[in-house]
Amino acid sequence: MFPEILNNEKLRLENIKKIYESSKSGYESAKQLYEQQVNNPEVSDEQKSENLEKLKESRGDLDNLQKKIVELQAKIENLSKLGGQQGNPFKKLF
């Protein structure tokens, strides 16, 4: 059961990394578009403001995903250490 938990966490980490890379690509595209619109007089200030808010939200999402990746990496490392110990690894957890 213990190796199954570790493998599930590793799969979860890989999925979150994929989501992060996809989100990062979308953020970079949105950032480029915003930078082009900032100097375009045909784009209204309201539209620029909306796009800036979306860009900030997207950046926040990226930051949250990055934090989740770091947390999962630490969790996997701890689980790996526990799995290498003799006896029941769950005794150390609870």
DADA-V260951 format. One record per residue. RES is the residue in one letter. OMEGA is omega in whole degrees, 0 to 359 (999 if undefined). BURIAL is 1 if it has 16 or more other ideal C-beta (glycine too) atoms within 10 Angstrom, else 0. Layout:
res	omega	burial
RES	OMEGA	BURIAL
RES	OMEGA	BURIAL
This chain:
res	omega	burial
M	182	0
F	178	0
P	179	0
E	178	0
I	180	0
L	179	1
N	178	0
N	179	0
E	178	1
K	178	0
L	178	0
R	179	0
L	180	1
E	178	0
N	180	0
I	177	1
K	178	0
K	178	0
I	179	0
Y	181	1
E	178	0
S	179	0
S	180	1
K	178	0
S	178	0
G	178	0
Y	180	1
E	178	0
S	179	0
A	179	1
K	178	0
Q	180	0
L	180	0
Y	181	0
E	177	0
Q	183	0
Q	184	0
V	183	0
N	181	0
N	181	0
P	180	0
E	179	0
V	183	0
S	177	0
D	179	0
E	179	0
Q	178	0
K	180	0
S	178	0
E	181	0
N	177	1
L	178	0
E	178	0
K	179	0
L	178	1
K	179	0
E	179	0
S	178	1
R	177	0
G	177	0
D	178	1
L	179	1
D	179	0
N	178	0
L	179	1
Q	177	0
K	180	0
K	178	1
I	180	0
V	179	0
E	180	0
L	178	1
Q	178	0
A	180	0
K	179	0
I	178	1
E	179	0
N	178	0
L	179	1
S	179	0
K	180	0
L	181	1
G	180	0
G	181	0
Q	178	0
Q	175	0
G	183	0
N	181	0
P	182	1
F	178	0
K	181	0
K	182	0
L	188	0
F	999	0
